[in-house]
Amino acid sequence: MDRSAIVLAHNLGEHYELPLPLYLFAVGGALVVLLSFLLVLRLGGEPTPAVEAPDTVPLRSFHPVAGTLSILATAGIAVLGLTGTQEPSQSLAALFFWVLVWIAVPLACGAIGDFTRAINPFANTARLGDQPRLRKLVLARSSALDYPRGLAWWPALGLFVLLVLGELVFNSTTGSIQPAFVGSMLLLYLVLSFFLGLIYGRSWLERGEVFSVLWNAWGRQGWFRFGAPGRRGFAGGLDVPFEATPSRALLVLLLLISINFDGLLATPTWVRHIRPAQFTLSTQLQEIAILAGLVVVVLAVFTGFATWSAKLGRHPGGPLEALTGLLPSLVPIAFGYLIAHNLSSLTVNLQELYPALRHPLHGDPAYAVNVNLLPASANWYFSLVVIVAVHVVAVLLAHRHLARTAVDERSARRSEYPWLVAMVAYTAFSLVLIAQPVTGAAA
């Protein structure tokens, strides 16, 4: 199974020929972001205060019905992956993980909020492990071990990196999209979550369990809070500041960078001239190096602009505090890119769920999927609107943060210009990158 397997495809159907040169769309989108900033600056108003709440995943108790069903369903799907068809596009296990868990749930959380805490199977197995009597039996103590302060968000970040590499780098030769591999990993992570809940208790869910952390991050911009801190409304949860630690900053940035990297792999230049016919270990190491380089570049650029803004506004703290203070403005951009990059493939992959549910063991090869369900023109214009809109939201969120942390109004206004430059440039870059797989246009 090569990387064009439908379960992970992002470039489906015919290309759309742009009526204007691509650079005009990029410049036009950047101008819209610039004009939105001028409008926000002119309207002014009192800065919105930050929400004083700890930067952790909100906790809830184990729900006996929803929790049990989520664990049993996930375990059953994992077994189907091990014993059923090994064609990813017909396997319920592959579709469940790479379409629902990896794409559809984050999109839903970003739109309506993190609704998953009661039904997250991995969090629920950790809650089952968090039992004083069981811990007394296994560890000879009833209380959980203290979560090491130095771990911070590193476990969730490390697991997220492995997932990104599994999707984008190792799916061709190690078979990370193969149903048997998906099934075994689901079972392994269920067991691992149970024992980590047994050892660290609630602290593991607050910072370590990767899906709880990811869905909470996406859910901060959803409309509803579902018990999480922040105001109701779009991006209301982003009023809660991110913790100023390296692991937290990298984790949030990777939401954006991983999708940028995925977009880069789908560009015509990469597909035609860089991607080899046969993937080898050296090819995969090269792609890992490119991803690492992209992380370094994006981290350096955003940290530089954030530090510049902080100095102009005379904000307290150093570069890390400057960057994490502006991280909430990057979450909507990552969400917009997640929509634009996966919209076409999601409309196809979701159709595959129907025959997989009807024939969970053997699939249904005769079922016809309409790969042209979403015309390329509609995909492009919707993506264009989404990318520009989320950058406008990012400018507004950055304005709120810089206005409330600057020493005075004049310094606040001065501090906004560097971040505006970053947002305008990133708008143009995003549109160019997202356009190439859809339109076939060169940068």
C-alpha positions in Angstrom: 0.0 0.0 0.0 1.6 3.3 -1.1 1.1 6.8 0.3 -1.8 7.5 -2.1 -4.0 5.0 -0.1 -7.4 6.6 0.0 -7.6 6.5 3.8 -4.8 9.1 3.9 -5.3 10.9 0.6 -5.6 14.6 0.6 -5.6 15.4 -3.1 -8.6 13.8 -4.7 -10.5 14.5 -7.9 -9.8 16.9 -10.7 -7.8 20.1 -10.4 -9.4 23.5 -10.6 -7.8 26.0 -12.9 -7.6 29.4 -11.2 -9.2 32.3 -13.1 -6.4 34.6 -11.9 -2.7 34.0 -11.0 -2.2 32.4 -7.6 -0.1 35.3 -6.3 -3.1 37.6 -6.7 -5.2 35.4 -4.4 -2.3 35.3 -1.9 -1.9 39.1 -2.0 -5.7 39.6 -1.8 -5.9 37.4 1.3 -3.0 39.2 3.0 -4.7 42.6 2.3 -7.9 41.4 3.9 -6.0 40.5 7.1 -4.3 43.9 7.0 -7.6 45.7 6.6 -9.1 43.7 9.4 -6.3 44.8 11.7 -6.8 48.5 10.8 -10.5 48.1 11.6 -9.8 46.5 14.9 -7.2 49.2 15.7 -9.7 51.9 14.8 -12.5 50.5 16.9 -10.3 50.0 19.9 -12.2 49.2 23.1 -11.3 47.8 26.4 -9.0 44.8 26.3 -10.6 41.5 27.2 -9.1 40.1 30.5 -7.5 36.7 30.5 -9.2 33.9 32.3 -7.4 32.9 35.4 -7.4 29.1 35.2 -4.7 26.4 35.2 -3.5 25.3 31.8 -4.5 21.6 32.1 -7.1 19.3 30.6 -10.3 19.6 32.7 -11.2 16.3 34.4 -14.4 14.4 34.9 -15.3 11.2 36.6 -15.8 7.9 34.8 -19.2 7.6 33.3 -20.3 3.9 33.8 -22.3 3.8 30.5 -20.4 6.1 28.1 -17.1 5.1 29.5 -17.6 1.4 29.3 -19.1 1.5 25.8 -16.2 3.7 24.5 -13.6 1.2 25.8 -15.5 -1.9 24.5 -16.1 -0.3 21.1 -12.5 0.7 20.7 -11.2 -2.7 21.8 -13.7 -4.4 19.4 -12.6 -2.2 16.5 -9.0 -3.0 17.3 -9.7 -6.7 17.1 -11.4 -6.2 13.8 -8.3 -4.5 12.6 -6.2 -7.6 13.6 -8.6 -10.2 12.2 -10.5 -8.5 9.4 -9.7 -7.2 5.9 -6.3 -5.6 5.5 -7.4 -3.1 2.9 -7.3 0.3 4.7 -10.1 1.9 2.7 -12.4 -1.0 3.7 -11.2 -1.6 7.3 -13.3 -0.2 10.1 -10.1 0.0 12.3 -8.1 2.1 9.8 -11.1 4.4 9.1 -11.9 4.7 12.8 -8.5 5.9 13.7 -7.1 7.9 10.7 -10.5 9.4 9.7 -12.5 9.8 12.9 -10.0 10.0 15.7 -7.3 11.8 13.7 -9.3 14.3 11.6 -13.1 14.3 12.2 -13.0 14.6 16.0 -10.5 17.4 16.0 -12.6 19.3 13.5 -15.7 18.7 15.6 -13.9 19.9 18.7 -12.7 23.0 17.0 -16.2 23.8 15.9 -18.3 23.0 18.9 -15.8 22.5 21.8 -14.2 19.5 23.5 -17.2 17.1 23.9 -14.9 14.0 24.2 -14.1 13.8 27.9 -16.9 11.3 28.7 -16.3 9.1 25.6 -12.5 9.2 25.1 -11.6 5.5 25.4 -8.0 6.1 26.3 -8.8 8.6 29.1 -11.5 6.2 30.3 -9.1 3.3 30.6 -6.8 5.6 32.6 -9.7 6.4 34.9 -10.3 2.7 35.4 -6.7 2.3 36.4 -7.0 5.2 38.9 -8.4 3.1 41.7 -6.9 3.2 45.2 -7.7 -0.5 45.9 -6.1 -1.6 42.7 -3.1 0.6 43.2 -2.7 -0.8 46.8 -2.7 -4.3 45.3 -0.2 -3.5 42.5 2.0 -0.7 43.9 1.5 -1.3 47.6 0.2 2.2 48.1 -3.3 3.8 47.7 -2.2 7.2 46.4 -0.9 7.9 42.9 2.7 8.8 42.4 3.5 12.5 42.0 3.7 13.4 38.3 7.3 14.6 37.8 7.3 18.4 37.3 10.0 18.1 34.7 7.8 15.9 32.5 5.4 18.8 31.8 3.8 18.2 28.4 6.7 16.1 27.0 4.9 12.8 27.1 1.9 14.1 25.1 4.3 15.9 22.7 6.3 12.8 22.2 3.2 10.7 21.4 1.9 13.4 19.1 5.3 13.4 17.2 5.0 9.6 16.8 1.5 9.9 15.4 2.5 12.6 12.9 5.5 10.5 11.7 3.2 7.5 11.5 0.8 9.3 9.2 3.2 11.3 7.1 6.5 9.5 7.0 6.3 5.8 7.9 2.9 4.8 6.4 4.5 3.6 3.1 6.9 0.9 4.4 6.0 0.1 8.0 2.3 0.1 7.3 1.1 2.5 9.9 -2.2 2.7 8.0 -2.5 -1.1 7.8 -5.5 -2.4 9.8 -3.5 -4.9 11.7 -0.9 -2.3 12.8 -3.7 0.1 13.7 -5.5 -2.6 15.7 -2.4 -3.6 17.6 -1.5 0.1 18.4 -5.1 0.8 19.7 -4.9 -2.2 22.1 -1.4 -1.3 23.2 -2.4 2.3 24.0 -5.5 1.2 25.8 -3.3 -1.0 28.1 -0.6 1.7 28.4 -3.3 4.3 29.4 -4.6 1.9 32.1 -1.2 1.5 33.7 -0.3 5.2 33.5 -3.6 6.0 35.1 -2.8 3.4 37.8 0.6 5.0 38.4 -0.1 8.8 38.0 -3.9 9.0 38.4 -5.6 12.2 37.4 -2.3 13.9 36.7 -1.8 11.7 33.6 -5.0 13.0 32.1 -4.2 16.6 32.8 -1.0 16.7 30.8 0.1 13.3 29.4 -2.7 11.5 27.6 -2.2 12.7 24.1 -5.8 12.6 22.7 -7.1 14.4 25.8 -4.5 17.0 25.3 -5.0 17.4 21.6 -8.8 17.5 21.7 -8.7 20.0 24.6 -6.4 22.2 22.5 -8.7 22.1 19.5 -11.8 22.5 21.7 -10.6 25.8 23.2 -11.8 27.5 20.1 -15.1 25.6 19.9 -18.4 27.4 20.6 -19.3 25.5 23.8 -17.1 25.0 26.8 -18.5 21.6 28.2 -17.3 22.5 31.6 -13.9 23.8 30.5 -12.8 27.4 31.6 -13.4 30.3 29.3 -16.3 32.2 27.8 -18.9 30.7 25.6 -18.5 31.5 21.9 -16.0 30.9 19.2 -12.4 31.0 20.5 -13.7 31.6 24.0 -11.5 29.0 25.6 -8.4 30.7 24.1 -8.8 33.4 26.8 -7.1 30.8 29.0 -3.4 31.4 28.6 -1.1 28.5 27.7 1.6 27.5 30.1 5.0 29.2 29.4 7.0 26.0 29.1 9.0 24.7 26.1 7.0 21.5 25.8 3.7 23.3 25.8 4.9 25.8 23.2 6.2 23.1 20.9 3.0 21.0 21.3 0.7 23.9 20.2 3.1 24.9 17.4 3.1 21.3 16.1 -0.6 21.5 15.6 0.1 24.0 12.9 3.5 22.7 11.7 2.3 19.1 11.2 -0.4 20.3 8.8 2.0 22.6 7.0 4.3 19.6 6.5 1.4 17.5 5.2 0.6 20.2 2.8 4.2 20.4 1.6 4.2 16.6 0.9 1.0 17.1 -1.3 2.4 19.9 -3.5 2.9 19.0 -7.2 6.6 19.9 -6.9 7.2 17.5 -4.1 5.1 14.7 -5.7 6.7 15.0 -9.2 10.3 15.9 -8.4 11.2 15.0 -4.8 9.2 12.0 -3.8 11.0 8.8 -5.0 9.2 5.8 -6.5 10.4 3.5 -3.7 10.6 4.7 -0.1 13.7 3.7 1.8 15.0 4.4 5.2 17.2 7.2 3.9 14.1 8.8 2.3 12.3 8.6 5.6 15.2 10.0 7.5 15.3 12.9 5.0 11.7 13.7 5.5 12.1 13.6 9.3 15.0 16.0 8.9 12.9 18.3 6.8 10.1 18.2 9.4 12.6 18.9 12.2 14.0 21.8 10.1 10.5 23.2 9.6 9.9 23.1 13.3 13.1 25.0 14.0 12.3 27.6 11.3 8.7 28.2 12.4 9.7 28.2 16.1 12.5 30.7 15.4 10.3 33.0 13.2 7.3 33.1 15.5 9.5 33.5 18.6 11.4 36.3 16.9 8.3 38.3 16.0 6.7 37.6 19.4 9.8 38.9 21.2 9.8 41.9 19.0 6.2 42.6 19.8 6.9 42.1 23.5 9.8 44.6 23.5 7.8 47.2 21.7 4.9 46.8 24.2 7.4 46.6 27.2 5.8 43.3 28.3 7.2 41.4 31.2 9.0 38.1 30.7 11.4 36.7 28.1 11.0 35.1 24.6 9.2 32.0 25.9 6.6 34.1 27.7 6.2 36.3 24.6 5.6 33.3 22.4 3.2 31.4 24.7 1.2 34.6 25.2 0.5 34.8 21.5 0.1 31.0 20.9 -3.7 31.3 21.3 -3.8 33.3 18.1 -2.2 30.4 16.2 -4.8 27.8 17.1 -7.5 29.2 14.8 -4.9 29.3 12.0 -4.1 25.6 12.6 -7.8 24.8 12.6 -8.4 26.6 9.4 -5.5 24.7 7.7 -6.9 21.5 9.1 -10.2 22.2 7.4 -8.8 23.3 4.1 -6.2 20.5 3.9 -8.6 17.7 4.8 -12.0 18.8 3.4 -11.9 17.0 0.1 -10.5 13.7 1.5 -12.9 13.8 4.5 -15.9 13.9 2.2 -14.6 10.7 0.5 -13.3 8.8 3.5 -16.6 9.3 5.4 -18.4 7.5 2.6 -16.1 4.5 3.2 -17.5 4.1 6.7 -20.9 2.9 5.5 -19.7 -0.3 3.8 -17.1 -0.8 6.6 -19.9 -0.8 9.2 -22.1 -3.1 7.1 -19.2 -5.6 6.5 -16.8 -5.0 9.4 -14.8 -8.2 8.8 -14.4 -8.4 5.0 -15.3 -4.9 3.8 -17.3 -4.3 0.6 -15.1 -3.9 -2.5 -18.2 -3.5 -4.7 -19.2 -0.3 -2.9 -18.7 2.7 -5.2 -17.2 5.9 -3.6 -17.9 9.2 -5.3 -14.5 10.8 -5.3 -15.9 13.9 -6.9 -18.4 14.6 -4.3 -16.8 18.0 -3.6 -15.8 19.9 -6.9 -12.3 21.2 -6.9 -13.6 24.8 -7.4 -15.8 24.6 -4.3 -12.9 23.1 -2.4 -10.6 26.0 -3.4 -13.0 28.9 -2.7 -14.1 27.4 0.6 -10.5 26.9 1.6 -9.7 30.5 0.6 -12.5 31.9 2.7 -11.5 29.7 5.7 -7.8 30.5 5.6 -8.4 34.3 5.4 -11.1 34.2 8.1 -9.0 32.3 10.6 -6.1 34.8 10.1 -8.5 37.6 10.8 -9.5 35.8 14.0 -5.8 35.4 14.9 -5.2 39.1 14.5 -8.2 39.8 16.8 -6.9 37.4 19.5 -3.4 38.8 19.2 -4.8 42.3 19.6 -6.6 41.4 22.8 -3.5 39.8 24.3 -1.1 42.6 23.4 -3.6 45.3 24.5 -4.0 43.8 28.0 -0.2 43.1 28.6 1.3 46.3 27.3 2.2 49.1 29.8 0.1 51.7 28.0 -2.1 52.2 24.9 0.7 53.6 22.8 3.0 50.7 23.5 0.2 48.3 22.9 -0.4 49.6 19.4 3.3 49.6 18.6 3.6 46.0 19.8 0.9 44.8 17.3 2.8 45.6 14.1 5.5 42.9 14.2 2.9 40.2 14.8 0.7 41.7 12.1 3.7 41.3 9.7 3.9 37.6 10.7 0.2 37.1 10.2 0.0 38.8 6.8 3.0 36.8 5.5 1.6 33.6 6.9 -1.7 34.2 5.2 0.0 34.5 1.8 2.2 31.4 2.5 -0.9 29.3 3.6 -2.9 30.2 0.5 0.0 29.3 -1.8 0.6 26.0 0.0 -3.0 25.0 0.2 -3.7 26.0 -3.4 -1.1 23.7 -5.1 -2.7 20.3 -4.4 -6.2 21.6 -5.3 -5.3 23.7 -8.4 -2.0 22.3 -9.5 -0.7 25.8 -9.6 3.0 26.5 -9.0 4.2 28.7 -6.2 
